[in-house]
């Protein structure tokens, strides 16, 4: 499926969707809690609905009413289904794999064709150190897990995904001996680990930080039911901000920022470095120069900012260099390679490096067909770029149901020329 995208000017207010990462974590932790939890402003997308289904499979009772999710559990894992389909969600399959290790049943976890290409071996190796039987298809889904994990000390590499570490921390309190987790090498996407620990605290569990991003100790303890409000999503907001910079004319973003940590909040700092003034009041607006500054940006802690930062090269006076983001090659797609290939079609001069991209503003804009490879964040970035260039097509608009189901509809309301 393709959509047609033409030059657009965006005016009016758009609402930023709820945070996907916090929605995932809150659903899992409520399912591990004893009692009834109420989660508000939850993102209900393809990814988070996969987490809802996984938690139902683990025995939780879940009801949804708009963006409010009510979850009731006795705090124990009592598998109702022995095969969990995580669809396209890496967060779902990784956290579910660790939670499945708390049961003595043999549970299989799988997903769609894209998910079956994503690495799982570091997590499986760490679980094996905790006494769990694990098998996989060449270190990738489908995987099978049979516990029950007793806990203890385990080591894991931090170089591929922080989701592995989050998964172990979330399941650790339910292990008889708790868990001591030692992270080998440099951890990528550090703020996501901070998000996990902050959410665990909201559900009554404490994590002992022995050495930040290197060693954690989680004693055996019980999660407590909670009333939890999910903040707006800075990963999606980064795309909306890039749209405001490239296309906005009196455009504003309505968001509920909250006080929970989000690594992608760094987009505000990056935009300021590029010469954009971000005004945060009741609504968020930007004041953008005719041409942006260039600069070097280390995205090791916020890989989801790669697509919105890359398309800003359409409007820069100097190159944008993005580096330390090799782990973006292990997302839904190899985002570095696809951005390099597709953005070159519209005239951006791109050098692809192992860990990032160097992008220079186009000398001549070119209309093109942009292939998003069924990657939700790439589709949204390419749609915004296409609105800047004009007369473009972008593939796979349906992919947005992963993180921002109403993206096309919301953008059209503020002037986007998108025909699906």
QUIBEL-V945195 format. One record per pair of residues at least 4 apart in sequence whose ideal C-beta (glycine too) atoms are under 8 Angstrom apart, sorted by the first residue. I is the first residue (numbers start at 1). J is the second residue. Records with the same first field share a line. If there is no record, write none. Layout:
I=J + J
This chain:
1=395 + 396 + 397 + 398 + 420
2=369 + 393 + 394 + 395 + 396 + 397
3=383 + 393 + 394 + 397 + 408 + 418 + 419 + 420
4=392 + 393 + 418 + 419
5=383 + 386 + 387 + 390 + 392 + 393 + 394 + 416 + 417 + 418 + 419
6=386 + 387 + 390 + 391 + 392 + 417
7=387 + 388 + 389 + 390 + 391 + 417
8=247 + 387 + 415 + 416 + 417 + 418
9=247 + 248 + 249 + 415
10=14 + 243 + 244 + 247 + 248 + 249 + 251 + 387 + 411 + 414 + 415 + 416
11=248 + 249 + 250 + 251 + 414 + 415
12=250 + 251 + 252 + 413 + 414 + 415
13=251 + 252 + 253 + 254 + 283 + 414
14=240 + 251 + 252 + 253 + 254 + 410 + 411 + 413 + 414
15=253 + 254 + 255 + 410
16=232 + 233 + 236 + 237 + 240 + 253 + 254 + 255
17=43 + 232 + 233 + 236 + 403 + 404 + 406
18=22 + 23 + 41 + 42 + 43 + 67 + 230 + 231 + 232 + 233
19=23 + 43 + 230 + 231 + 232 + 233 + 234 + 235 + 262
20=24 + 43 + 45 + 47 + 48 + 91 + 233 + 235 + 236 + 403
21=25 + 91 + 192 + 195 + 233 + 235 + 262
22=26 + 195 + 199 + 230 + 231 + 260
23=27 + 39 + 42 + 43 + 44 + 48 + 51 + 230
24=28 + 47 + 48 + 51 + 89 + 91 + 92 + 95
25=29 + 95 + 166 + 170 + 195 + 196 + 199
26=30 + 37 + 39 + 42 + 199 + 202 + 228 + 230
27=31 + 39 + 42 + 48 + 51 + 52 + 55 + 62 + 69 + 71
28=32 + 51 + 55 + 95 + 99 + 170
29=33 + 37 + 170 + 199 + 200 + 202 + 203 + 205 + 223 + 226
30=37 + 39 + 55 + 60 + 69 + 71 + 73 + 203 + 225 + 226 + 228
31=55 + 58 + 59 + 60 + 62 + 71 + 73
32=73 + 75 + 77 + 99 + 170 + 174 + 203 + 223
33=37 + 71 + 73 + 75 + 203 + 204 + 222 + 223 + 224 + 225 + 226
34=73 + 74 + 75 + 222 + 223 + 224 + 225
35=72 + 73 + 75 + 224 + 225
36=70 + 71 + 72 + 225
37=70 + 71 + 72 + 203 + 225 + 226 + 227 + 228
38=68 + 69 + 70 + 227 + 228
39=68 + 69 + 70 + 71 + 228 + 229 + 230
40=67 + 68 + 227 + 228 + 229 + 230
41=67 + 229 + 230 + 231 + 256
42=48 + 64 + 67 + 68 + 69 + 230
43=48 + 67 + 230 + 233 + 403
44=48 + 49 + 52 + 64 + 67 + 69
45=49 + 401 + 402 + 403 + 404 + 405
46=50 + 87 + 88 + 89 + 401 + 402 + 405
47=51 + 87 + 88 + 89 + 91 + 92 + 402 + 403
48=52 + 89
49=53 + 87
50=54 + 85 + 86 + 87 + 88 + 89 + 92 + 111
51=55 + 89 + 91 + 92 + 95 + 96
52=56 + 62 + 64 + 69
53=57 + 84 + 85
54=58 + 84 + 86 + 92 + 96 + 99
55=60 + 62 + 71
56=60 + 61 + 62 + 80 + 81
57=79 + 80 + 81 + 84
58=77 + 78 + 79 + 80 + 96 + 99 + 100 + 103
59=73 + 76 + 77 + 78 + 79 + 80
60=71 + 72 + 73
61=71 + 72 + 73
62=69 + 70 + 71 + 72
63=69 + 70
64=68 + 69 + 70
65=69 + 70
75=222 + 223
77=99 + 100 + 102 + 103 + 174
78=103
79=100 + 103 + 105 + 107
82=105 + 106 + 107 + 108
83=107 + 108 + 109 + 110
84=93 + 96 + 100 + 107 + 108 + 109 + 110
85=110 + 111
86=90 + 92 + 93 + 96 + 109 + 110 + 111 + 115 + 141
87=92 + 111 + 112 + 115
88=111 + 112 + 114 + 115 + 332 + 402
89=93 + 111 + 115 + 402
90=94 + 115 + 118 + 161 + 163 + 331 + 332
91=95 + 163
92=96 + 111
93=97 + 109 + 110 + 111 + 115 + 118 + 120 + 141 + 143
94=98 + 120 + 123 + 161 + 163 + 164 + 166 + 167
95=99 + 163 + 166 + 167 + 170 + 171
96=100 + 109
97=101 + 109 + 120 + 123 + 124 + 127 + 143 + 145 + 167
98=123 + 127 + 167 + 168 + 170 + 171
99=167 + 170 + 171
100=107 + 109 + 145 + 147
101=127 + 130 + 132 + 145 + 147 + 148 + 149 + 171
102=147 + 148 + 149 + 171 + 174 + 175
103=107 + 147 + 148
104=146 + 147 + 148
105=146
106=133 + 144 + 145 + 146
107=144 + 145 + 146
108=142 + 143 + 144
109=141 + 142 + 143 + 144 + 145
110=115 + 116 + 141 + 142 + 143
111=115 + 116 + 141 + 142
112=116
113=117
114=118 + 332 + 333 + 374
115=141
116=137 + 140 + 141 + 142
117=140
118=140 + 141 + 330
119=139 + 140 + 160 + 161 + 330
120=124 + 136 + 139 + 140 + 141 + 143
121=125 + 136 + 139 + 140
122=126 + 156 + 157 + 160 + 161 + 164
123=127 + 156 + 164 + 167 + 168
124=128 + 134 + 136 + 139 + 143 + 145
125=129 + 156
126=130 + 154 + 155 + 156 + 164 + 168 + 181
127=132 + 134 + 145 + 149 + 154 + 168
128=132 + 133 + 134
129=152 + 153 + 154 + 155
130=149 + 150 + 151 + 152 + 154 + 175 + 179
131=147 + 149 + 150 + 152
132=145 + 146 + 147 + 149
133=144 + 145 + 146 + 147
134=143 + 144 + 145 + 146
135=143 + 144
136=140 + 141 + 142 + 143 + 144
137=141 + 142 + 143
149=171 + 175
150=175 + 176 + 177
151=172 + 175 + 176 + 177 + 178 + 179 + 220
152=175 + 177 + 179 + 180
153=179 + 180 + 181 + 182
154=168 + 179 + 180 + 181 + 182
155=182 + 183 + 184
156=164 + 165 + 168 + 181 + 182 + 183 + 184
157=183 + 184 + 185
158=162 + 165 + 183 + 184 + 185 + 186 + 187 + 188 + 213
159=185 + 186 + 187 + 188 + 327
160=164 + 188 + 327 + 330
161=188 + 189 + 327 + 330
162=166 + 187 + 188 + 189 + 190 + 192 + 193
163=167 + 192
164=168
165=169 + 181 + 183 + 187 + 193 + 196 + 216
166=170 + 192 + 193 + 196
167=171
168=172 + 179 + 181
169=179 + 181 + 193 + 196 + 197 + 200 + 207 + 216 + 218
170=196 + 200
171=175 + 179
172=178 + 179 + 181 + 218
173=178 + 200 + 205 + 218 + 219 + 220 + 221 + 222 + 223
174=220 + 223
175=179 + 220
176=220
177=220
178=217 + 218 + 219 + 220 + 221
179=216 + 217 + 218
180=210 + 215 + 216 + 217 + 218
181=215 + 216 + 217 + 218
182=214 + 215
183=187 + 213 + 214 + 215 + 216
186=300
187=193 + 213 + 214
188=300 + 301 + 303 + 327
189=193 + 263 + 300 + 301 + 302 + 303 + 327
190=194 + 213 + 263 + 300 + 301
191=195 + 261 + 262 + 263 + 264 + 301 + 302
192=196 + 263
193=197 + 213
194=198 + 261 + 263
195=199 + 260 + 261 + 262 + 263
196=200
197=201 + 207 + 209
198=202 + 260 + 261
199=203 + 228 + 260
200=205 + 206 + 207 + 223
201=205 + 206 + 207
202=226 + 228
203=223 + 224 + 225 + 226 + 228
204=221 + 222 + 223 + 224 + 226
205=218 + 221 + 222 + 223
206=221
207=216 + 217 + 218
208=216 + 217 + 218 + 219
209=216
210=214 + 215 + 216 + 217
211=215
229=256 + 258
231=256 + 257 + 258 + 260 + 262
232=236 + 237 + 255 + 256 + 257 + 258
233=237 + 262 + 264 + 403
234=238 + 262 + 263 + 264 + 265 + 267
235=239 + 264 + 304 + 305 + 377 + 403
236=240 + 403 + 404
237=241 + 253 + 255 + 264 + 267 + 284
238=242 + 264 + 267 + 304 + 305 + 308 + 309
239=243 + 307 + 308 + 377 + 380 + 381 + 384
240=244 + 253
241=245 + 253 + 267 + 271 + 278 + 284 + 286 + 308
242=246 + 308 + 309 + 311 + 312 + 381 + 384
243=247 + 248 + 251 + 384 + 387 + 411
244=248 + 251 + 253 + 285 + 286 + 288
245=271 + 276 + 286 + 288 + 292 + 312 + 315
246=311 + 312 + 314 + 315 + 384 + 385 + 387 + 388
247=251 + 384 + 387 + 388
248=286 + 288
251=285 + 286 + 414
252=283 + 284 + 285
253=283 + 284 + 285
254=283 + 284
255=283 + 284
257=280
261=265
263=301 + 302
264=302 + 304 + 305
266=270 + 301 + 302 + 305
267=271 + 302 + 305 + 308 + 309
268=272 + 278 + 280
269=273
270=274 + 295 + 297 + 305 + 309
271=276 + 278 + 286
272=276 + 277 + 278
273=293 + 295 + 297
274=292 + 293 + 294 + 295 + 312 + 316 + 320
275=288 + 289 + 292 + 293
276=286 + 287 + 288 + 289 + 292
277=286 + 287 + 288
278=284 + 285 + 286
279=284 + 285 + 286 + 287
280=284
281=285
288=292 + 315
291=315 + 316 + 317 + 361
292=312 + 315 + 316 + 317
293=316 + 317 + 318
294=316 + 317 + 318 + 319 + 320 + 321
295=318 + 320 + 321
296=321 + 322 + 323
297=305 + 309 + 320 + 321 + 322 + 323
298=323 + 324
299=303 + 305 + 306 + 309 + 322 + 323 + 324 + 325 + 328 + 356
300=324 + 325 + 327
303=325 + 327 + 328 + 331 + 335
304=377
305=309
306=310 + 322 + 325 + 328 + 335 + 336 + 339 + 356 + 357
307=311 + 335 + 339 + 377 + 378 + 380 + 381
308=312 + 381 + 384
309=320 + 322
310=320 + 322 + 339 + 343 + 357 + 359 + 381
311=343 + 381 + 382 + 384 + 385 + 388
312=316 + 320
313=319 + 320 + 343 + 348 + 359 + 360 + 361
314=346 + 348 + 361 + 362 + 365 + 385 + 388 + 389
315=361 + 388
316=320 + 359 + 360 + 361
317=361
319=358 + 359 + 360
320=358 + 359
321=356 + 357 + 358 + 359
322=356 + 357 + 358 + 359
323=353 + 355 + 356
324=355 + 356
325=336 + 355 + 356
326=336 + 354 + 355 + 356
327=331
328=334 + 335 + 336
329=334 + 335 + 336 + 337
330=334
331=335 + 375 + 377
332=374 + 375 + 376 + 377 + 402
333=338 + 373 + 374 + 375 + 378
334=338
335=339 + 375 + 377 + 378
336=340 + 352 + 355 + 356 + 357
337=341 + 352
338=342 + 371 + 372 + 373 + 375 + 378
339=343 + 350 + 357 + 378 + 381
340=344 + 350 + 352 + 357
341=345 + 371
342=346 + 368 + 370 + 371 + 372 + 378 + 382
343=348 + 350 + 359 + 385
344=348 + 349 + 350
345=366 + 368 + 369 + 370
346=362 + 365 + 366 + 367 + 368 + 370 + 385 + 386 + 389 + 392
347=362 + 363 + 364 + 365 + 366 + 389
348=359 + 360 + 361 + 362
349=359 + 360 + 361 + 362 + 363
350=357 + 358 + 359 + 360
351=357 + 358
352=357
353=357 + 358
362=366
365=388 + 389 + 390
366=389
367=389 + 390 + 391 + 392
368=389 + 392
369=392 + 393 + 394 + 395
370=382 + 385 + 386 + 392 + 393 + 394 + 395
371=395
372=378 + 379 + 382 + 394 + 395 + 396 + 399
373=378 + 395 + 396
374=395 + 396 + 399
375=379 + 396 + 399
376=380 + 399 + 400 + 401 + 402 + 403 + 404
377=381 + 403
378=382
379=383 + 394 + 395 + 396 + 397 + 399 + 400
380=384 + 400 + 404 + 407
381=385
382=386 + 392 + 394
383=387 + 394 + 397 + 407 + 408 + 411 + 416 + 418
384=388
385=389 + 392
386=390 + 392 + 393 + 394
387=416 + 417 + 418
397=408 + 418 + 420
400=404 + 405 + 407 + 408
401=405
406=410
407=411
408=412 + 416 + 418 + 420
409=413
410=414
411=416 + 418
412=416 + 418
